[in-house]
Amino acid sequence: MIVPLNSFVHRVHDKLWFSDLVSNLDCSLKRIRRSRHWTLLGKEHRLTQLRNELSDDHYLWVKQAIDKALPKRDICLAELIECNPNITLNQLITVSGCTISEARLAIDAFESLDLD
């Protein structure tokens, strides 16, 4: 998978530490020609592991870039609600990555309050 890191050198807090972390996780960091943009290359599970390793707020933009590049999980909201009927709206959004309106519609459908 390829994760674009635009303006990497200007935005990264500690380039040496970050590049060491990337190489330790069997990923690679490459500059795009002579530009200021870089790409992060790695397998999906390694990028997820890298994302989890980045706890500092300085690397929040890298975590967001990885999230954008990772494939969206295909989660059935109805099954998720059936497994946990007491799930809150915020928990459903966090677990599934859906929007507020999608979560509300799924909960309403589960509770038979579908207002179509």
C-alpha positions in Angstrom: 0.0 0.0 0.0 1.1 3.5 -0.7 0.5 6.4 1.7 1.2 9.9 0.4 2.9 12.1 3.0 2.8 15.6 1.6 5.3 18.2 2.9 6.8 15.4 5.0 10.1 17.1 6.0 8.3 20.3 7.0 5.6 18.6 9.0 7.4 15.7 10.7 8.6 16.3 14.3 11.7 14.0 14.3 12.5 12.6 10.8 15.3 10.3 12.1 13.1 8.7 14.7 10.2 8.3 12.3 12.4 6.7 9.6 13.9 4.3 12.1 10.4 3.3 13.3 9.3 2.8 9.7 12.2 0.6 8.8 11.8 -1.5 12.0 8.3 -2.3 10.9 9.4 -3.4 7.4 8.0 -0.4 5.7 9.8 2.1 3.6 9.8 5.8 3.2 10.6 7.3 -0.2 10.9 10.8 -1.6 8.9 11.6 -4.7 11.5 12.8 -7.2 12.9 16.1 -6.1 9.7 17.4 -4.4 9.0 17.9 -0.8 6.4 15.1 -0.9 7.2 11.5 0.3 5.4 8.2 0.2 5.2 5.5 2.9 5.1 2.0 1.5 4.2 -1.1 3.4 1.7 -3.9 3.9 -1.7 -3.2 5.4 -1.0 -4.9 8.7 2.4 -3.2 9.0 0.9 0.2 8.3 -1.8 -0.5 10.9 0.9 -1.4 13.4 2.8 1.8 12.6 -0.4 3.8 13.1 -0.8 2.3 16.5 2.8 3.0 17.4 2.4 6.7 16.7 1.0 8.1 20.0 2.5 11.7 19.9 0.2 14.5 18.7 3.0 15.6 16.3 2.2 12.6 14.2 -1.5 12.9 14.1 -1.4 13.9 10.4 0.5 10.8 9.6 -2.1 8.6 11.3 -4.8 10.4 9.3 -2.9 9.8 6.1 -2.6 6.1 6.9 -6.3 5.9 7.7 -7.2 7.5 4.4 -5.0 4.9 2.5 -6.2 1.8 4.4 -9.3 0.1 2.9 -12.5 0.7 4.7 -13.8 -2.2 6.7 -17.0 -3.6 5.4 -19.1 -3.9 8.5 -22.8 -4.7 8.5 -24.4 -2.3 11.0 -27.4 -4.5 11.5 -25.2 -7.4 12.6 -23.2 -5.2 14.8 -26.3 -3.9 16.6 -27.8 -7.4 16.9 -24.6 -8.6 18.6 -24.7 -5.7 21.0 -28.2 -4.3 21.3 -27.1 -1.8 23.9 -24.5 -0.1 21.7 -24.5 3.6 21.8 -24.5 5.9 18.7 -20.9 7.0 19.3 -19.7 3.4 19.9 -21.3 2.3 16.6 -19.7 5.2 14.7 -16.3 4.4 16.3 -16.4 0.7 15.6 -17.8 0.8 12.1 -16.5 4.1 10.8 -20.0 5.0 9.5 -21.6 8.5 9.5 -24.0 9.7 12.2 -26.9 9.5 9.8 -26.1 5.9 8.8 -25.8 4.9 12.5 -29.1 6.5 13.3 -30.9 4.8 10.4 -29.4 1.4 11.5 -30.5 1.8 15.1 -33.9 3.0 14.1 -34.3 0.0 11.7 -33.2 -2.3 14.5 -35.7 -0.8 16.9 -38.4 -0.9 14.2 -38.7 2.8 14.2 -38.1 3.1 10.5 -39.8 6.3 9.4 -39.9 5.8 5.6 
